[in-house]
């Protein structure tokens, strides 16, 4: 399972001109399930995200988590994180989980996130989405669970 985590001042996801998910300060999580991923990986990734200390404390050091600041999570499915460019210039997505399994793992992750954190918004799995964000810092962190 892979994710790109961005610390944001705000973020939203639009589908066909309608906002389907939005947060103020928090984390935008672009999430990708890969072949062989399991619920336990999603659970570990969520635990890591909720405790990831990338928000500034009073001294200006990255020492606070999204939970510490009461920030939101905006979780967006992003199978293109599984892109393999080793064979040329056109990406291959054979390492991405099959659509049904990818949706199941995404839904599992979101359900666990909602049970553990008070502010969770989402995009729509498999939809053509436009993601708008104000990256705070900028802070962007790749995260992978094996």
C-alpha positions as a printed Julia matrix, in Angstrom:
146×3 Matrix{Float64}:
   0.0    0.0     0.0
   1.29   3.41   -0.97
   0.28   6.94   -0.11
   1.36  10.47   -0.81
   0.61  12.58    2.25
   0.39  16.35    1.94
   0.04  18.75    4.84
  -2.64  21.17    3.72
  -4.16  24.44    4.87
  -7.28  23.29    2.98
  -8.24  20.74    0.33
 -11.29  19.61   -1.59
 -12.32  17.09   -4.22
 -14.73  18.0    -7.0
 -16.55  15.63   -9.34
 -18.39  17.13  -12.33
 -18.18  20.57  -10.74
 -19.61  19.47   -7.37
 -17.53  19.31   -4.18
 -17.81  15.81   -2.7
 -15.23  16.13    0.1
 -13.4   19.0     1.77
 -11.26  19.74    4.81
  -9.57  22.72    6.35
  -6.09  22.2     7.89
  -5.02  18.57    7.92
  -3.76  15.86    5.61
  -4.59  15.1     2.01
  -3.93  11.37    1.56
  -3.6   10.02   -1.98
  -4.01   6.28   -1.38
  -3.1    3.33   -3.61
  -3.8   -0.34   -2.95
  -1.43  -2.73   -4.71
  -1.66  -6.42   -5.53
  -1.15  -8.48   -2.39
  -2.11  -5.71    0.04
  -4.23  -6.7     3.02
  -6.41  -5.08    5.67
  -3.51  -5.19    8.14
  -1.44  -2.95    5.83
  -4.26  -0.43    5.62
  -4.57  -0.48    9.42
  -0.82   0.1     9.87
  -0.84   2.92    7.34
  -3.73   4.63    9.1
  -2.02   4.3    12.48
   1.15   5.85   11.02
  -0.79   8.71    9.37
  -2.66   9.62   12.53
   0.57   9.83   14.52
   2.78  11.36   11.77
   4.32  14.44   13.38
   4.47  16.96   10.55
   2.6   19.92   12.06
   4.49  22.68   13.84
   4.53  23.05   17.59
   4.92  26.38   19.43
   8.67  26.36   18.69
   8.07  25.9    14.96
   9.31  22.29   14.9
   7.42  19.48   13.19
   6.29  17.84   16.39
   2.48  17.57   16.23
   0.18  15.07   14.52
  -3.11  15.6    12.71
  -4.77  14.3    15.87
  -2.88  16.81   18.01
  -4.12  19.75   15.93
  -7.65  18.42   15.42
  -7.13  18.51   11.66
  -9.01  16.7     8.93
  -8.17  13.82    6.64
  -9.14  13.94    2.98
  -8.65  10.45    1.53
  -8.53  10.12   -2.26
  -8.02   6.88   -4.19
  -5.04   7.13   -6.53
  -4.17   3.89   -8.36
  -1.59   5.74  -10.48
   0.82   5.62   -7.52
   1.39   2.01   -8.61
   2.82   3.2   -11.95
   5.81   1.3   -13.28
   7.92   3.16  -15.84
  10.7    0.6   -16.15
   9.44  -0.56  -19.55
   9.35   2.82  -21.26
   7.51   6.11  -21.17
   3.97   4.77  -20.91
   3.2    3.73  -17.33
   2.08   0.22  -16.53
  -0.36  -0.23  -13.66
  -0.1   -4.01  -13.29
   0.98  -3.64   -9.65
  -2.24  -1.82   -8.72
  -4.83  -3.94   -6.97
  -7.69  -5.19   -9.14
 -10.55  -2.65   -9.05
 -12.81  -4.69   -6.75
  -9.99  -5.36   -4.28
  -8.74  -1.77   -4.53
 -12.23  -0.48   -3.69
 -12.56  -2.93   -0.8
  -9.22  -1.85    0.71
 -10.02   1.84    0.16
 -13.41   1.4     1.84
 -11.76  -0.49    4.7
  -9.22   2.29    5.18
 -11.91   4.99    5.15
 -14.15   3.09    7.58
 -11.25   2.63   10.01
 -10.26   6.27    9.62
 -13.81   7.41   10.41
 -13.87   5.19   13.49
 -10.54   6.59   14.73
 -10.66  10.27   13.72
 -13.46  12.85   13.91
 -12.96  14.64   10.55
 -12.65  12.39    7.5
 -13.73  13.37    3.99
 -13.23  11.42    0.76
 -13.26  11.5    -2.96
 -15.1    8.79   -4.89
 -13.3    5.58   -5.79
 -12.78   5.28   -9.55
 -14.25   8.67  -10.38
 -12.65  11.38  -12.5
 -11.83  13.86   -9.74
 -10.28  17.3    -9.52
  -8.28  17.75   -6.33
  -7.72  21.3    -5.11
  -5.31  21.95   -2.28
  -3.19  24.51   -0.55
  -0.07  22.55    0.38
   1.15  23.99    3.68
   4.92  24.31    3.81
   5.01  22.7     1.29
   5.15  19.36    3.09
   4.71  16.24    0.96
   5.7   12.78    2.24
   5.65   9.44    0.43
   4.56   6.53    2.63
   4.66   2.83    1.82
   3.6   -0.19    3.85
   5.0   -3.56    2.9
